[in-house]
Amino acid sequence: MVTSELAGVFLHKMPTSLLLTIRTYDRTYVSVLAKECNCTYPHAVKTLWGMEKLGLVQSEKVGRVKYVQLTDHGKVVADSLSALVHSLGVNDAPSRDDVSYINQKINNVIRKVETIQNELETKNNVSREEGIRFNRRLGPYFRELNAIRLLLETQPNSPLRSKVDALTKTLQKVKKEITTKQALQPAVT
């Protein structure tokens, strides 16, 4: 996110990117942050752990997913950091109101879901284990769409809402198709 040479003098790229990305999502999970900030999962976890010790973020583990969100102090720091980044002339930090950024995120999910759909279409039936694998691959995209919905809450008349709704229906259709193809699996005797 932060790429300007001038910003590099004042800011460390990874902590700045993580904090501004969390600010964009409100509440997200660590793997999304790592992907968005183009860093490894362990590096993101270590950086976020340091931010948590400073009281900037708080984390919550729900099942296998670890969610991260800004604390009140973290929101103040992230807002100030965003203003600094913009005053340094770095305009590539995503904004929650940036329609092209949200549209890009939706298109990324569409491409990934289409890949899973195409793979599923090549199979006549799906074993129980394959069904579990397909469903696990779909899970992050349901969560990603929920995060996108949060971004769109500030834009009630956005045409992207219908795109997200259509994609949600597609995901549910793929999930149903997995279940149907699992039922077609011949019984082992």
N, C-alpha and C positions, 0 to 999 in steps of 0.2 A: 504494500500500500504506500508507504512513505519512501519515495525514491529520490527526491531532490537532494542534490549535494549539500545545499544549505541546511536542509532539515537533518541530514546525516551528521552535521556538526553538533546539533543540539539534541538530537533524539536517537535513541537506539531503535532500530527498525522493528525487531520482534515484539518487545513489550508495547510499543506504540501501536503496531498493527493489531495485536491481540486486544488491547483495551478499546480501540476504536471499532473493531469488529463486534465485540461484545455490546458496545453501545448501540450499534446498528440493530442487533437482534433482540436486545433486552435480555432474553434467556435462551441459551443454546447449549449444545454439548461440545465437549472438548474436541472430538474428531472433526466436527464441522469447522471449529476455529483453526485447527491445524491445517486443514485443507484450504480454507480461505486465506490463511496467512502464509501458505506455502512453506510450512515447516514440518518437522517430524512430530508425531504424537508425543513422544517422551520430552522433547524440547518444549512443546506447548504446556505439558503438565508441569514441568519444572518451573517455567516462567510464571504460570498461573499460581503455583504453590507460593512463590515469593510474593505475588500480588495479594494473595489471601492473607499472608502473614502481615502485610502492610494495611490490611483492612479495605482494600480496593474492590475485591471480588469475594463472593461467597459461592461455595459449591454445595451441591446436594446430589446424592447418589440415589437413583430410582431404578431398581433392578440392576441391569448391567450398564445403564447409561448414567454418566456423570454430567449433570447440568451445571452451568456456570452463569452467574449474573452479577451485575455491578451492585455494590452497596451504595448507600446514599453518598458517602464520601467518594466512592469510585465514580459516581455519576458526575459529581462536581469536577473531579480531576479529568475525566474523559471529555467533558464539555470544554474545559479550559485547553486541554491538549488538542482537541479538534480545532478550536479557534487559533491556536498557535500554528498548527499544520497549515491551515488555510492562509494565515498571515505570512507564512514563509513561501507561499506560492505553490504549495503542493495540493493539487485538486483531484488526486486519484483516490482519496479516502471516500469509501461509499457513504452515501447519505440515506437515511431511512426514507426520504422523499424522492430519491433518484429512481424514476420509472425505468430507465434503461438498465440500471443495476438489478432491479427486481426482475425485469423481463429476462435478463441474462441468466439469473438463477433458475427461473422457471424453465427456460429452454434447456439448461443443463440437465434438469431432472427429466424433462421429456425425452432427451436423447438416451439417458441411462435406462429409463423405463422401456423405451422402444427396443433397446438391446436385449433386455430380459424377455420382452414379448416375443421377439424374433427367435430367441433361443427356445422358448417354450413351444412355439408353433412347430418346431422341427420334431417334437416328441409326440407320439401317439398316446402314450400314458406316462405317468410319473410315479416313481416309487415313493414310499413314505419319506425316505431320507432325502431324495431329490426335492420333494415338496417342502420339506423343512428348510433346505438350502435356498430354494427360490423365495420362500417367505422371509427368511433372514435377510436376503438381498433387498427385498422390497421395504423392510422396516425403516431404514434410514430415510427413504424418500417420503414416507408418510410424515416422519418427524420434520423433514425439511419443508414440506408443504405447510405444516403447522407454523413453522417459523416464518415462512413467507406470508401466511395469513396475518400474523402479528404485525409484520411490516406494512401490510395493506390496510390495517385498521385506521390509520391516519388518512386514508384515501377512500372514502366510502363509495365514490362514483367511478373508481378506476376500472377500466376495461380488463385489467389483469385479473380481477376477481373471477370473472367468468372463465378465464383461462385456467386458473387454479382449480376452480370447481370441476371443469372438464377433465383435468389431469387427475383429480381425486377419484372421479368416476372411472377413469381408465385404470387406475391402480386397483380399485375395488374389483373391476372386471377381471384383471389379471389374477388377482387373489382367488376369485371364484373359479377361474379357468384351471388354476393349480389344483384346487379341491376336486373339480370335475375329473381332471386327468388322473388324479390319485385314485378316484373311485373306479376308473377303468382298468387299473392295474390288476392283472389276474391274481387270484388268491393262490397262495403257496400251500400245497397239500403235503 
